[in-house]
């Protein structure tokens, strides 16, 4: 039967993943499931082996829910569907997504006359989707909007094809058949930099702290080791940031600013993120191969700690900020392991208090910027609005404790062995107080919008006073 007719009598069928929405619900559902219980990861190969992709999709859908109200819908596709529907055309959602998810999206949008989705043993993609559509509307009896190689067979059976954000095979098919291409925003290098959170790499400069305090900043071998450690940590950290973004997609989409992140907004696909994560981990581990075994231990501790933080710890009251302080300190330990320098008790004690204060700033800012009713927790955290004051008090207390530890260190025998004139580095204590108190004042003024560690490293006033402190250290160590 060949029904290649014209007019609004021909229904318009649209794919879901990658077409109507700029994401893939299979991957999103899988990460939701793993976040709920990581042990489900071991069931994935069992489900695929015993029922193929259809069973995997249905098992995931049976255990998790999606929020259809915050998904990254493509505005151009929605506008097209609404205009076609207003013209009297029948709109069909034809997707390989489980019916539970498809029905939730259809109920939210209110655009579709019919929903075709995966249920039972049949995965409604590619040839199976083509068979269902042609059985319902005839060969050439429908138009189809799709985006990927899985849609090519459906394109061939459609009266007209409309291609959206095509992958390589779909782009080649579109160019060959000269069908309509619906323009959508394309990612840029800036988008990739946001995915990597390249600005967060500044935190990894903490790796150089043990070398600097050991007065080995002119040692070329140590400088090279610090550079390799920095690259390794930065690559692995970016890989973990990607995983963290996957676990937090729904929460990010409900957030005023995080909704613009590359994966939450759909500017980058989750498939691209997974490939990027594998490449980053490979770069990080390859670079680490040139460093001592102790650095590997520090890197492994960081990866385990930050993954645990993403999965569960960041939702635990107070444990989360202690974990963050520990992760910052791990960078210092990694720098010591990479360069073979010793780490003193004083440095570790100072680091824990200093970074605990800055971690508490992060939570304080989140509470200040998130309107919540009393006794309700902030999404994805263990804190409530009424916790603001105790967090601020604890943060200021930790800041003053870090300055006290530094003052006691300056008066210790260890400093007298390192510096001929210890009195010359006394200004370091008020410098630390200035850095931390300024961050807290800005937070209370609602003027702290960055990660506080990144802020201190990139803020010119903080750079100035930190530079003065560095000059004092150099002069004090070299004046006879």
C-alpha positions in Angstrom: 0.0 0.0 0.0 1.5 3.3 -1.0 -0.2 6.4 0.4 2.1 9.3 -0.5 -0.6 11.9 -0.2 -0.5 15.6 0.8 -2.2 17.7 3.3 -3.0 17.6 7.0 -4.6 14.2 6.7 -1.1 12.7 6.9 -0.1 12.3 10.6 3.2 13.7 11.9 5.2 11.2 14.0 8.1 12.4 16.1 10.9 10.6 17.9 11.6 11.3 21.5 15.2 10.8 22.6 17.5 13.3 20.9 14.6 14.7 18.8 11.8 16.1 21.0 14.1 16.2 24.0 17.9 16.9 23.9 18.8 13.9 26.0 18.5 10.1 26.2 16.1 8.7 28.8 17.7 5.3 28.8 21.0 6.8 30.1 19.2 9.1 32.4 17.1 6.3 33.9 20.2 4.2 34.3 22.0 6.8 36.3 19.0 7.5 38.4 18.9 3.7 39.2 22.6 3.6 40.1 22.2 6.6 42.3 19.4 4.8 44.1 21.4 1.6 44.5 24.8 1.1 42.8 24.4 -2.6 43.0 21.8 -2.4 40.2 24.8 -1.9 37.9 25.6 -5.6 38.1 22.0 -6.4 37.0 22.4 -4.5 33.7 24.3 -7.2 31.8 21.8 -9.8 33.1 18.8 -7.9 31.9 20.4 -7.3 28.5 21.4 -11.0 28.1 17.9 -12.3 29.0 15.7 -9.8 27.2 17.8 -7.4 25.2 17.4 -3.6 25.2 13.7 -3.8 25.7 14.0 -5.6 29.0 16.7 -3.2 30.2 14.5 -0.2 29.5 11.5 -1.7 31.2 13.4 -2.9 34.3 14.8 0.7 34.7 11.4 2.3 34.1 9.9 -0.1 36.7 12.3 1.3 39.4 12.7 5.0 38.6 10.5 7.9 37.7 11.3 10.9 35.5 10.1 14.5 36.0 8.6 15.4 32.6 8.3 19.0 33.6 12.0 19.7 33.6 13.3 17.7 30.6 15.3 19.7 28.0 12.7 19.9 25.3 13.8 21.3 21.9 11.9 24.6 21.4 12.1 24.4 17.6 10.5 21.0 17.6 7.8 21.9 20.2 6.9 25.0 18.1 6.7 22.9 15.0 4.4 20.4 16.6 2.1 23.0 18.1 1.8 24.8 14.8 1.0 21.5 13.0 -1.5 20.5 15.7 -3.2 24.0 15.5 -3.5 23.3 11.7 -5.6 20.2 12.5 -2.9 17.6 12.0 -2.7 14.4 14.0 0.6 14.2 16.1 2.1 10.9 17.1 4.8 10.3 19.6 6.8 7.3 18.3 9.6 6.3 20.6 11.7 3.4 21.8 11.4 4.8 25.3 9.3 2.7 27.8 5.6 3.5 27.8 5.8 4.7 31.4 8.1 7.5 30.4 6.4 8.3 27.1 3.0 8.6 28.7 4.3 10.9 31.4 5.8 13.2 28.7 2.6 13.0 26.6 0.5 13.9 29.6 2.7 16.9 30.4 2.8 18.3 26.9 -0.7 17.6 25.8 0.2 17.5 22.1 -0.1 13.9 21.1 -3.1 12.0 19.7 -1.3 8.7 19.8 1.7 7.3 21.7 3.7 4.4 20.4 6.4 3.2 22.8 8.3 0.2 24.0 6.4 -2.3 26.1 6.7 -6.1 26.5 9.5 -7.7 24.6 9.5 -5.4 21.6 12.0 -2.5 21.5 10.2 0.0 19.3 13.2 1.4 17.4 14.5 1.2 13.8 12.8 -1.6 11.8 10.3 -2.3 14.6 9.2 1.3 14.7 8.9 1.4 10.9 6.7 -1.7 11.0 4.4 -0.3 13.6 4.0 3.1 11.8 3.4 1.5 8.4 0.9 -0.9 9.8 -1.0 2.0 11.3 -0.7 4.5 8.5 0.6 2.7 5.4 3.9 3.1 3.6 4.4 6.8 2.9 1.3 7.6 5.0 3.1 9.6 7.7 5.8 12.2 8.1 8.5 11.6 10.6 10.8 13.7 12.7 14.0 12.0 13.9 17.7 12.4 14.6 19.8 9.3 14.5 20.9 6.2 12.6 18.1 4.2 14.3 15.6 6.5 12.4 17.0 5.8 8.9 14.6 2.9 8.2 11.7 5.0 9.4 12.8 7.9 7.2 12.7 5.6 4.2 9.1 4.7 4.9 7.9 8.2 5.6 6.3 10.5 3.1 8.6 13.3 4.3 11.4 13.3 6.7 12.4 16.1 9.1 15.9 15.7 10.6 16.8 17.3 14.0 20.3 17.5 15.5 21.5 14.5 13.4 24.2 12.2 14.2 26.8 11.3 11.5 24.7 8.7 9.7 21.5 10.8 9.9 23.4 13.9 8.6 24.7 11.9 5.7 21.1 10.6 4.9 19.7 14.2 5.1 22.3 15.6 2.8 21.7 12.8 0.3 17.9 13.1 0.2 17.9 16.9 0.7 15.1 16.7 3.2 14.2 19.4 5.8 16.8 20.0 8.5 15.4 21.7 11.6 18.0 23.9 13.1 18.9 23.5 16.8 21.7 25.1 19.0 25.1 23.6 18.5 27.7 23.1 21.2 30.8 25.2 21.2 34.3 24.9 22.7 32.9 27.0 25.6 30.3 24.3 26.1 33.0 21.6 26.3 35.0 23.8 28.8 31.8 24.0 30.9 31.5 20.3 30.8 35.1 19.9 31.9 34.6 22.6 34.5 38.0 23.9 33.5 37.9 26.7 36.0 37.8 24.1 38.8 41.3 22.9 37.8 42.6 25.9 39.8 41.9 23.8 42.9 44.6 21.4 41.8 47.2 24.0 42.2 47.2 22.9 45.8 49.4 20.0 44.6 52.3 22.5 44.5 51.9 23.5 48.2 54.3 20.9 49.7 57.0 21.7 47.1 56.6 25.4 47.8 56.7 25.0 51.6 59.8 22.8 51.2 61.5 25.7 49.3 62.0 23.4 46.3 60.2 25.7 43.8 63.4 25.9 41.6 63.8 22.2 41.5 63.0 21.2 37.8 62.3 17.6 38.6 59.8 18.6 41.3 58.2 21.2 39.0 57.8 18.5 36.3 56.3 16.1 38.8 53.9 18.8 40.0 52.9 19.5 36.4 52.2 15.8 35.7 50.2 15.5 38.9 48.2 18.6 38.1 47.3 17.2 34.6 46.4 13.8 36.1 44.2 15.2 38.9 42.6 17.7 36.5 41.7 15.0 33.9 40.3 12.6 36.6 38.4 15.5 38.3 36.7 16.4 35.1 35.7 12.8 34.5 34.1 12.7 38.0 32.4 16.1 37.3 30.7 14.5 34.3 29.5 11.5 36.4 28.3 14.0 39.0 26.4 15.9 36.4 24.7 12.7 35.2 23.6 11.8 38.8 22.3 15.3 39.4 20.4 16.0 36.1 17.0 16.4 37.6 18.2 18.5 40.5 20.3 20.7 38.2 17.3 21.3 36.0 15.3 22.6 38.9 18.1 25.0 39.9 18.1 28.6 38.8 21.7 28.6 37.4 22.7 24.9 37.2 20.0 24.3 34.6 22.3 25.8 32.0 25.0 23.1 32.5 25.7 21.2 29.2 24.0 17.9 30.1 21.1 19.4 32.1 20.3 21.7 29.2 20.9 19.1 26.5 23.6 21.0 24.7 25.8 18.0 25.0 24.6 14.4 24.8 25.2 11.9 27.5 26.8 9.6 25.0 29.4 12.3 24.3 29.8 12.7 28.0 30.5 9.0 28.5 33.1 9.0 25.7 34.7 12.1 27.2 34.8 10.6 30.6 36.7 7.5 29.3 39.2 9.7 27.5 39.8 11.8 30.5 40.3 8.9 32.8 42.8 7.4 30.3 44.7 10.7 30.2 44.7 10.9 34.0 45.9 7.4 34.5 48.5 7.5 31.8 50.0 10.7 33.2 50.0 9.2 36.7 52.1 6.3 35.4 55.1 8.6 35.4 54.7 9.4 39.1 55.6 7.4 42.3 53.2 4.7 43.6 52.2 6.9 46.5 50.7 9.3 44.1 48.6 6.5 42.6 47.3 5.8 46.2 46.4 9.5 46.6 44.7 9.6 43.2 42.8 6.4 44.0 41.7 7.8 47.3 40.5 11.0 45.6 38.5 9.1 42.9 36.9 6.8 45.5 36.1 9.7 47.8 34.7 12.1 45.2 32.6 9.3 43.6 31.2 8.4 47.0 30.5 12.1 47.6 28.6 12.3 44.3 26.6 9.1 45.0 25.6 9.7 48.6 27.9 11.7 50.9 26.8 15.1 49.6 23.3 14.5 51.0 24.6 13.8 54.5 24.4 16.6 57.1 27.9 17.8 58.0 29.6 14.7 56.7 29.5 16.4 53.3 31.6 19.4 54.3 34.0 17.3 56.2 34.4 15.1 53.1 35.0 18.2 50.9 37.7 19.4 53.3 39.3 16.0 53.1 39.2 16.0 49.3 41.1 19.4 49.3 43.6 18.0 51.7 44.0 14.9 49.5 45.3 17.2 46.8 48.1 18.4 49.1 48.9 14.8 50.0 49.0 13.9 46.3 51.5 16.8 45.7 53.7 15.5 48.5 53.6 12.0 47.0 54.4 13.2 43.5 57.4 15.3 44.6 58.7 13.1 47.5 58.4 15.9 50.0 57.1 15.5 53.6 53.8 16.8 54.9 53.8 18.1 58.4 51.1 17.8 61.0 50.8 21.6 60.9 50.0 21.7 57.2 47.4 19.0 57.5 45.7 20.6 60.5 45.7 24.0 58.8 44.3 22.5 55.6 41.4 20.7 57.3 40.2 23.8 59.2 40.8 26.2 56.3 39.0 24.1 53.7 36.2 23.1 56.2 35.4 26.8 56.5 35.3 27.2 52.7 33.1 24.1 52.3 30.7 25.6 54.8 30.6 28.8 52.7 29.3 26.7 49.8 26.5 25.3 51.9 25.7 28.6 53.4 25.4 30.2 49.9 23.2 27.4 48.7 20.8 28.0 51.6 20.8 31.7 51.1 20.1 31.5 47.4 17.4 28.7 47.6 14.0 29.8 48.8 12.6 27.1 51.1 9.8 26.8 53.6 10.7 26.2 57.2 11.8 22.6 58.1 12.2 21.6 54.4 15.6 20.4 53.2 17.4 21.9 50.2 17.2 19.5 47.2 20.0 17.0 47.3 21.4 18.2 50.6 20.9 17.6 54.2 20.4 21.2 55.3 17.4 23.3 56.1 16.8 27.1 56.0 17.1 27.4 59.8 20.6 25.9 59.6 22.1 29.1 58.1 23.3 30.7 61.4 24.9 27.5 62.8 26.7 26.9 59.5 28.0 30.5 59.5 29.2 30.2 63.1 30.9 26.9 62.4 32.5 28.3 59.2 33.9 31.4 61.0 35.1 29.2 63.9 36.9 26.9 61.4 38.5 30.0 59.8 39.8 31.3 63.1 41.0 27.8 64.0 43.0 27.7 60.7 44.6 31.0 61.6 45.4 29.8 65.1 47.0 26.6 63.8 49.1 28.8 61.5 50.1 31.1 64.4 51.2 28.1 66.5 53.1 26.7 63.6 55.0 30.0 63.1 56.0 29.8 66.8 57.1 26.2 66.6 60.6 24.7 66.4 60.0 23.5 62.9 59.8 27.1 61.7 62.9 28.1 63.5 64.7 25.4 61.7 63.4 26.5 58.3 63.5 30.3 58.6 66.3 32.4 60.1 63.9 35.1 61.0 60.5 33.6 61.8 59.0 36.9 62.8 59.0 37.9 59.1 56.2 35.4 58.3 53.9 36.4 61.2 51.7 38.4 58.7 50.6 35.1 57.2 48.1 34.7 60.1 46.2 37.9 59.4 46.4 37.2 55.7 44.5 34.0 56.3 42.0 35.8 58.4 41.5 38.4 55.7 41.0 35.8 53.0 38.4 33.7 55.0 36.6 36.6 56.6 36.2 38.4 53.3 34.7 35.3 51.7 32.2 35.1 54.6 31.3 38.7 54.4 30.7 38.5 50.7 28.6 35.3 51.3 26.4 37.2 53.8 26.0 40.0 51.3 24.8 37.5 48.7 27.8 38.5 46.6 29.6 35.1 46.6 28.5 33.2 43.5 31.6 31.1 42.8 33.2 28.1 44.5 35.0 29.9 47.4 38.3 28.1 46.6 38.1 29.1 42.9 37.1 32.6 44.1 40.2 33.0 46.3 42.5 31.8 43.6 41.0 34.0 40.9 40.0 37.2 42.8 42.6 40.0 42.4 42.5 41.1 46.0 43.0 37.6 47.3 45.8 37.2 44.7 47.4 40.3 46.0 47.5 39.4 49.7 48.4 35.8 48.8 51.3 37.1 46.7 52.5 39.2 49.7 52.4 36.1 51.8 54.5 34.2 49.2 57.0 37.0 49.0 57.3 37.0 52.8 58.0 33.2 52.7 60.7 33.5 50.1 62.4 36.5 51.8 62.2 34.9 55.2 63.8 31.7 53.9 66.7 33.4 52.1 67.7 36.3 54.4 70.7 35.1 56.4 
